[in-house]
């Protein structure tokens, strides 16, 4: 499992569990806010600008939900890699991801060098 100690591994598991709970809580809150806003909209007659504002709010919250769902997927993938023994190995070069990077970003799938290459690669 590379340079990670068993204490590091436990810390990362706890961090992923916290991140999971946080994402699930944010999804639940956003869905409740959307539902509440839509219910209020149907109870009250509003102006066109109110309707537009409600729509914008709903679109923003749905985008936030998608971001949280994407994070949940990354968390599940990280947990799967932990179980399979591939956690902390760069998906591109196969080298270990540094301990510091994993502690900062437990869902990291690439080492810093490969991530930088990916981010600076021109779009086609």
N, C-alpha and C positions, 0 to 999 in steps of 0.2 A: 504494500500500500504506500510506498515511498516514504518521505520524511515525516509523516504524521505519527505522533505518539498516540497511545490509546486514550490519553486525556484529551488530545486535540480532536480525535475522532468522536469522543463523547460530547465535547463542546459543539462540534459541527452538527451532530445529530440533534442536540437541543436547539441549536440555532435554526435548523431547518424546521423543526417542530414549531418553534415560535413563529417563523415566517409563514408556515402553513396556517396557523391559527389566525394570524394577522390578516392574511389574504381572505380567508373564509369570513372573518368578521367584517371586513370591508365590503365584500360581495353582499353579505346579508344586509348590512346597513344601506348600501346603495339601492338594492332591490326594494327595501322597505320605503326608502325615500321616494323612489319612482312611483310605487304603488300609492303612497300617501298623496303625492302631488297630483297624480291622475285622478284619484278619488275626489280631491278638493276641486279640481277643474270641473268635474261632472256635477258636483253639488252646487257650484256657483256659476252664474253667467258672467263670463269675462269678456274683455275686449279682444280684438284681433292681436294686439301687442302682447296681452297676457298669454294668449294661446301660443304665440311664437316663442315667448320666454319659457313657457312650460316645455315646449318641444326642444329648445336648446338645452335646457336643464336635463331633460331625459336623454338626449344624445350624448351629453358629456358624461353623465353617470353610466350609461351603457358602455361607453369607451373605457371608463375606469374599470368596469366589471371585466371587460375583455383583457385588460392589462393584468388584473388580478388572476384571472383564469390562466393566462399565459404563465404567470409566475408559479401558480400551483402545478402546472405541467412540468416546469423546470425543476421544482422541488421534488416531484415524484420521480423524475429522471435521475436526479442526484441520489435520492434514497435507493433507487434500483441499482445504480452504480456502486453504492456502498455495499449492498448485499452481494453483488456479483464480484466485488474485488477490483473494479476498474475506476473507483473514485479517485480523483486527484491526478489522473493521467490525461494529458492533452489529447483531444480527439484528432488534432491535425498532425502533430509531430511525434506523439507517443512518449514524450518526455514528461517527467513529473511537473505538476503545477505547484508553484511555491506555496509553502505553508501560509505565508502572509496573505497571498492572493485568495486562498481558500477561506481563511478566517474573515477576510473582508467581503468576499462574495462566494458563499458556500455552494451556489449553483453553477459556478464557473466550469466550462467544459474545455477551455483552451488556456494555455499558458499566456502570459502577458505578451510575449513576442508574436505568437500566432494570432492573438486577438487583434493586436495592432496592425498586423499585415492584412487581416480580414477587413478591418475598419477603414484602412487607407486604400484598399483596392478600388480602382475606378469602376464605376457602374458601366455595364455594357448596354 
